[in-house]
């Protein structure tokens, strides 16, 4: 289970970084960070770049949310064990204080 957790976490970080990059290069009325890469980003990669980047962004957002749920599900601890630990420590504290 630990290996799966690490793999999912690495994928989650990679998708997050890719999502940040893809959002950063999107142009909004030619004033995005896409201009950093040599001018108008629509002509650098072709005329349909906005459609392609929008699809890539959509897929990365879907992957981001799916991986977020999977990472949370794999790394969750059972609430019973937490409650039992808290209850046993509370009982131990109460018995120690009662004994004094």
N, C-alpha and C positions, 0 to 999 in steps of 0.2 A: 504494500500500500504506500510505502514511503517513496518508492521509485515513481509510481504513478503521480503522486503529489508533486514531486520535483519536476517531472516532465510537463504536467499541466501548468505549473507555475512559470516555467521557462517559456512555454507557448503563450501564456497570458501576457508576459512582459514583452515578448516579441510582437505580438499583435497590437499591444498598446503603443509601442514605439512606431510601428508601421502606420497605425491610425493617426498618430500625431503628425508624422511626416506627410501623409497623404492629405490631411486637412490643411496643413501649412502650405502646400504647393497649389492648392486650389485658388483660382483667381476669382475675385469678386469685383467685377467691372474693371478688370486690368489693374487692380491695386493690391493683389495678394502677394504672398512671398514667392509666387511663381516667377516673378520678374527677376529674382535673384539668380536664376539659372539661365539668364541670357535673354531677357526681354519678355515678349508676350508668350505665355506658356501654351496658348492655344495653337500657335504655329510651330513651336519647337517639336512637339510630338505628333503633329498632324491636326487636321481640322476637327476631328471628333473627340478630342482629348477630354472635353468636359463630360461627355457621356461616359467615357471609359473611367475617368477618375471618380465620377459619381457612383458607378457600379462597384468599383473597387472599395470605395468608402462604405457603401451599403453592406458589402460582404464582410468587411473588417468589423463593422459595428455589430453585425449578427454574431460573428466569431467571438468578439469581445464579450458580449452578454452571455453566450453559451459557455465560454470558458470561465467567466466569473461565477456562474451558477455551479459548474462542475468543480471548480477549486473550492468553493464554499462547502459543497456536498462532501467532497473527499476529505477535507480537513476538519469537518465538524466533529466535536466530541459529544458523547451522549450526555444529555442533561441529567440523567439519573446518577451518573458517577459524580458529577459536580455537586448535585444536591446532597448525595450521601456523604461526600467529603465535608461539605459545609455543615451538615447536621452533626456528623461525628465530632468535628472540631468544636462545635458549639456545646455539645454534650460534655466533651472533655474539659472545656473551659468552665462550664457550670459546676461540674463535680469538683474541679480543683478549687474553685472559689468557695464552694460549700464546705470543703474540707478544712479551709483555713479559718 
